Amino acid sequence: MVAQNIFFFVIAAAIVYSGLRVVTSPNVVHAALHLVVVLAAVAAQYILLAAEFVAATQVLVYIGAIVVLFLFGIMLTRAKIGRDQDLTHQGWIGGAVTALVLFGVMAYALLDEYGWSETPVPADPRIASVNGSNTATVSDSIFSAYLVPFEAVSVLLLAALVGAIVLARKD
Amino acid sequence: MDDLLLNQFLLLGAVLFCLGVYGVIARRNAVLVLMSIELILNAVNINLIAFGAMHGSVAGSVFALFVIAIAAAEVGVGLAIVLLIYRNRRSVDLDDMAEMKG
């Protein structure tokens, strides 16, 4: 358990540092590469929470597809590859104040509701597993209880695909 | 404190969410704003998985998967829109797009 906690804080530090770099870096490509670090570290947190299928999906979909889309977007909009001072708005200080106040409110509410000693995550949160793994349970659940939302997401992905092609193609 | 606590995941999610909110407000490049939205969606996913682990339920993982699928759709359409704006105006600076301002 102590090892899990050490890993949690190391990964959390990576998430916070790289997340800060994503929103403050003066270089668009560096921001995208720091986003890769954030996404990989979030996948590691999923593994700490014994959600290995979601972690694999995170790596495949986010790092494999979405970040590549972002890099294509950066390339096609011909953003400056080097440093660019104009990336941050003049009124960034208002954004910083908003984010800090929001974090204060959320941290107060969370500490008030859950505290530090209550509601530990179970030592082995493996859920009534079928073959000793979480993945089988997740897939059983998707194709039984959550079948209708799953099909709706499929249709949504198709619609988004068609919409993106229609928007981006040159006439 | 030698157990994984629910609250440390929730607070990490809160930090990531606020970083995303800051990025959405402070960035001028439309692609960077989309990246900040990804940070916000990841914060939500951390919360969903942490609550799912706490309740011993698989619903958190299922909803996180749905969020990932919807994030993929959102980025596809969002980048198509950004590309269209770039093609029409030669710029993706959000400050230049103020026609709807009252």
Interface residues (C-beta under 8 A of the other chain):
Chain A: M1 V2 Q4 N5 F8 A12 I15 V16 G19 L20 V22 V23 V28 A31 A32 L35 V38 L39 V42 Q45 Y46 L48 L49 A50 A51 F53 V54 T57 Q58 V61 Y62 A65 I66 L69 F70 F72 G73 I74 L76 T77 R78 A79 D86 L87 T88 H89 G91 W92 G94 G95 A96 T98 A99 L100 L102 F103 M106 A107 L110 L111 Y114 G115 W116 S117 E118 T119 P120 V121 P122 A123 P125 I127 A128 N134 T137 V138 S141 I142 Y146 P149 F150 V153 L156 L157 A159 A160 L161 G163 A164 I165 L167 A168 K170
Chain B: M1 D2 D3 L4 L5 L6 N7 Q8 F9 L10 L11 L12 A14 V15 L16 F17 C18 L19 G20 V21 Y22 G23 V24 I25 A26 R27 R28 N29 A30 V31 L32 L34 M35 S36 E38 L39 N42 N45 I46 I49 A50 G52 A53 M54 G56 S57 V58 A59 G60 S61 V62 A64 L65 F66 I68 A69 I70 A71 A72 A73 E74 V75 G76 V77 L79 A80 I81 V82 L83 L84 Y86 R87 V92 D93 D95
